[in-house]
Amino acid sequence: MGIPGGLSDTQCGFKIYRGDVARRLYGQCRTEGFMFDIEVLLRALHLGCRVIEFPVEWRCDLDSRLHPTRDGGSAFAELRRIKHRLKDAKSGGGKR
């Protein structure tokens, strides 16, 4: 998918953006499920934004809503749609 190997938790809820960048990235985001974090990250990289990870203290919520056995297929399908949308956007054929 093109996600940098140095990122350990793409789904972490702590994200910091400049306001103009956040509005652009989230304004273009089409994913409504768990994979929206991946789409925003990939869009940021696609635009040449600097993406870094920094440590935060986080407590695990055992009541996660993503279950790999139940949601894995739909999550994988959404990742494929994200990849195709970004490919279309890069070639100039992006759709809303």
C-alpha positions as CSV (number, residue, x, y, z in Angstrom):
1,M,0.0,0.0,0.0
2,G,3.0,2.3,0.3
3,I,2.8,2.9,4.0
4,P,6.2,3.8,5.5
5,G,7.7,0.9,7.5
6,G,8.6,3.1,10.4
7,L,5.0,3.8,11.3
8,S,4.0,1.4,14.1
9,D,0.3,2.4,14.6
10,T,-1.6,3.9,11.6
11,Q,-4.9,3.6,13.4
12,C,-3.9,5.7,16.5
13,G,-6.4,8.4,17.2
14,F,-3.7,11.0,17.9
15,K,-3.0,13.0,14.8
16,I,-1.7,16.5,14.4
17,Y,-2.1,18.5,11.2
18,R,-1.8,22.1,10.0
19,G,-5.4,23.3,9.6
20,D,-5.2,23.8,5.8
21,V,-3.7,20.3,5.4
22,A,-6.3,18.7,7.5
23,R,-9.1,20.4,5.6
24,R,-7.7,19.2,2.3
25,L,-6.9,15.6,3.4
26,Y,-10.2,15.0,5.2
27,G,-12.1,16.9,2.5
28,Q,-10.8,14.4,-0.1
29,C,-11.3,11.3,2.1
30,R,-14.0,8.9,0.8
31,T,-13.6,6.1,3.3
32,E,-16.2,5.9,6.0
33,G,-15.0,2.8,7.8
34,F,-12.0,1.9,9.9
35,M,-9.6,2.4,7.0
36,F,-10.1,6.1,6.8
37,D,-6.8,6.6,8.8
38,I,-5.0,4.7,6.0
39,E,-6.6,6.8,3.3
40,V,-5.7,10.1,5.0
41,L,-2.2,8.9,5.6
42,L,-1.7,7.8,2.0
43,R,-3.2,11.0,0.7
44,A,-0.8,13.0,2.9
45,L,2.1,11.0,1.5
46,H,0.8,11.4,-2.1
47,L,0.7,15.2,-1.6
48,G,4.3,15.2,-0.3
49,C,3.4,16.0,3.3
50,R,5.9,15.1,6.0
51,V,4.6,12.2,8.1
52,I,6.4,11.4,11.4
53,E,5.4,9.3,14.4
54,F,6.1,10.5,17.9
55,P,5.4,8.7,21.2
56,V,2.3,9.3,23.2
57,E,1.0,7.5,26.3
58,W,-2.0,5.4,25.3
59,R,-4.1,2.9,27.1
60,C,-5.5,0.1,25.1
61,D,-9.3,-0.1,24.8
62,L,-10.2,-3.8,24.8
63,D,-13.6,-2.9,23.5
64,S,-12.3,-2.3,19.9
65,R,-14.9,-2.3,17.2
66,L,-12.6,-3.8,14.6
67,H,-12.6,-7.6,14.7
68,P,-10.2,-9.2,12.2
69,T,-12.3,-12.3,11.6
70,R,-15.6,-10.5,11.2
71,D,-14.3,-7.2,9.6
72,G,-11.1,-8.4,7.8
73,G,-12.7,-9.0,4.4
74,S,-14.4,-5.6,4.3
75,A,-11.3,-3.8,5.6
76,F,-9.2,-5.4,2.9
77,A,-11.7,-4.5,0.2
78,E,-11.7,-0.9,1.4
79,L,-7.9,-0.8,1.3
80,R,-8.1,-1.9,-2.4
81,R,-10.7,0.9,-3.1
82,I,-8.4,3.5,-1.5
83,K,-5.4,2.3,-3.6
84,H,-7.5,2.6,-6.8
85,R,-8.9,6.0,-5.9
86,L,-5.4,7.3,-5.2
87,K,-4.1,5.8,-8.5
88,D,-7.0,7.4,-10.4
89,A,-6.3,10.8,-8.7
90,K,-2.6,10.6,-9.6
91,S,-3.5,9.9,-13.3
92,G,-5.9,12.8,-13.3
93,G,-9.1,10.6,-13.5
94,G,-10.2,11.0,-9.9
95,K,-13.9,10.8,-9.2
96,R,-15.9,12.3,-6.3
